[in-house]
Amino acid sequence: MKVHIIGGGNLGVAIALGLSQFSPENKITITRRNVSSITYLEKLGATVTSNNVHQIEEADVIILTIKPYQVDMVLTEILPYVSQKIVASAVSGLSIEKLQEKIGNTNSAIRIMPNIAAQFGASATCIAFHEKDTMQAQQVVSLFHTLGTAPIIDEKLMDAATVLAASGTAFALRYIRASMQAGIEIGFDWQTALAISAQTVKGAAQMLLEEKIHPEQLIDRVTTPQGCTIAGLNEMEMHGFSSSLIKGIKTSLKQIKG
């Protein structure tokens, strides 16, 4: 596929890096006004340009990784060159209906919510679309399957997906940081503590994804009667570990919905 990414910020670059490494058969174009900061992507085979319409007529899918306030300006610029295209939007708060209205019925509107782990082929990219665009959407699903997982969800859950999958990256990193800090307190230097904490989280996530079971089943494997693990878990729960995380996720969702 020929993939045209408009918006060379953190997310757009992560998608371009991921596709270049894990799906190199695709041809990638990425745009950014200040193009000098992303020219290194050319070494991976991507076309980098400050012109949003550069080769856009050849694209199979156009991915919008821009800010909400930029949408109308960008679409006004590109729509004279866009027909019979898949437009996949990662713009927060922009509904499929509104996007379809803006791009016209000759194009297909798909809503996506990747995260920056796409760079490493480890994104959880939620995808929503209307039934009439199922065939086109499957192409987008296949594309993002190369960058991690790509669950199809109801559009009404897209704001929740933003919190769980995108904001969730920050929440997971905050856990790793806290674990690292505890590691320093119990005797490790920060580099070793970080390496152990990050790999442990990676391993736990991989077990869940591979075995497809409830987290408590895996927790049971590492907790023994009167052991150190259950003592630590109980202490964390007494101080609101799970409830704080749940409240944080719900607060983030409330912020999105305004």
N, C-alpha and C positions, 0 to 999 in steps of 0.2 A: 504493500500500500504506500501511497504518497501521503505523508502526514504533515500538515501545515500547522505549527503551533504559534499562536499569536500571544505574546507575553513571555518574555525571557526572564522572569523573576525566579524565585526559589522553586516554585512548583513546576513551571514550564521547563526550566532547566533540568529538574529531576526527571521529568518524563522523557525529555530528549536524551539524557544520559542513559536512562534505562533502556529505551528503544534501541539506541545505538549499540548497546552491549548485548542485550538479550534477544533482540529481534532485528539483527543487522540487515536482513533482506528488505526492510522497509526504507524508503527514502524520506529523510527528515529535513524539514525547513523550520527554522525558529526565528522569530522576530523580536527585536528590542530596540527602542529608540536610541539608547546609549549602547551601541553594539560592541564597543571595545571590551566590555567586561565578560563577554561570552564567546569571543572568537576562538578560544581553545576548543570549542565543540567541533570546529572544522577538522581537527586532527582525527576525530572519530567518524568523519564522513558526513556530518550534518552541514547543511547550508545555513549560514548565519547572515541575517540582513536587517537593516533598519526600515525596510520598505514592507509594509504589511501585505501588499498585493503581489510581491515578487513570486512568480510561478504559482500563484494561488489558483489559477484556472486549471492547472494540472492536478491539483490535490484531490484525493479521494475523501479525506476527512480533515476538517478544520477544527482544531482544539483551541478553545478560548480559555486562557489562564490569565485573565485580566481582572482589574478591580471593577466593582459594579458601576462606578461613575464613568468608566471608560467605555462601557458597552455601546452606547448610542453613537459615540464618535467613531469607534472602530468599525461598527457595522455600516455606518454611512459611507465609510471609506472603501470597504471591501465588497459590499453587495452588488455594485455594478459589474463585478467580475465573478460572481458566485451564482451558480445555477446547478441543480441536480447534485448538490453536495450534502454530505453529512456534517452537521455542525454540532460538535460535542462541547458543552459548556460546563466549566468548573467554577462558574461565577456564583458566589454565594447569594442565595435569595432570589435568583432569577428562575422563575418557573418555566416548565416546558411550554406551557400555553403562551406566556409572554414572549419567550424566545421565538416560538413558531410564528407569532404575530409579527415580530420584527424582521425575520429572515424570509418570510413569504412561503407559500405552499409548495414551491418548486424545490425546496430544500427540506432536509429531515432534521428535526431538533431532538437532540439526546442530551440528557443531563448526567454529569459524572461528578464524582467526588473522590479523587485520588489523594494520596499523601506523599510527602517528600521521600518516603522509603522506596518509591518507584525507581529511584536511582540505583538501588541495589536489588531490584526485582522482588521487592518485599512489600509493596503497597497493598492496602485493602481498599480497592477502588469500587465504590458503590455506584450502580448504574440504574437509571430510570428512563423510561420512554413510553410513548403511546403505542397502542397495539398496531396501528397502521404503519409504524416504522420498525416493526420487529426484525425484518430482514436486514435493514441497515444497522440496527442496533447490535445485531449479532456480530457484525464486523468489528464494532467498537469493543464488545465484550471479548472477542478473540484477541484483539490488540492488547487490551489491558490484562488479559490472562498471562501474557508474557512478562508482566511487571508485578506479578503476585497473584492475589485472588481478585475476582471481579463478580461479587454477588449482585444479582438483579433484585431491586427493591421497589416498593411502591413509592411514588414521588412524595407522598405525604410524610415519609420518613427521611427525606433527604437532609433536612436540617439536623435531625438526630444523628444521621450518618456523619455529618460534618463534625459533630462533637465527638462521636465515638471513634471515628477513624482518623480524622485530621487533628483535632485538638487532643485526641487520645495519645498521639505521639508525644506531645509535651508532658502529659500525665505520666506516661510510662518512663520517660526520661527523668522526671522528678523522683520517681521511685528509685531508679538506678542511682541517682545522685545521693539520695538519702542512705541507700544501702552502702554506697562507697564511703560516705562520711562515717557510718557505723564501723565499717571495716578499718578505717584509720584509727578509730577509738580503741579497737581491740587488737591493734598491733601492726597492721599492714601499711606500707607506703601507699600514696594515693593512686599511683599507676597500677600497682598490683590489685588493690581493692577495686578499682574501676574495671579492670580486665575480668576479674572473677564475677563481679556483680552483673556486668553486661552479658557475659557468656552464659551465666546462670539463667537470666531472663530469656535469652535466645533459646536455650535448651528447653526451658519450660514451655515456651510458645510452640516450639517444634513438636514436642510430645503431644500437645493438645491437637495441633493441626494434623499430625500423622495418625493418631489413634482415634480422633473424633469422639472423645468422651468428655464427661463433665469434669471440670477442674477438681472437684472434691474427691473424685476417684483417684486422681494422681496425688493429691495431698495425702490421702490415706496411705499411700505407698511409702511416704517419707516421714510419717508420724508414728512413733512407737509409744506404748504406755509409759508414762512418767518420763518421757524423753525431752530433750532440749527443744525440739521443733514445736511440739504442741504447747510447751510453756511459752515460747516466744510468740506463737500465733495468738494465744489467749491474752497475752499482755498487750499486743497490738490492738486486738479487738476491744479490749477494755478502754483503750484510749481513742477509739473511734476510727480505726483504720478503714474498714469497709464503708461505714456510714459517711465518712468524710469524702471518700472518693465518689460515692453515689451522689452526695449533695453537690460536689464540684461539677460533675457531669450535667446534672439537672440545672444548675445555675448557668452553666455555659449555654445550654439550650434556651433557657429563658432570655439570655442576652441576645441570641440570634433572632428570636421571635419578637424582641422588643417589648 
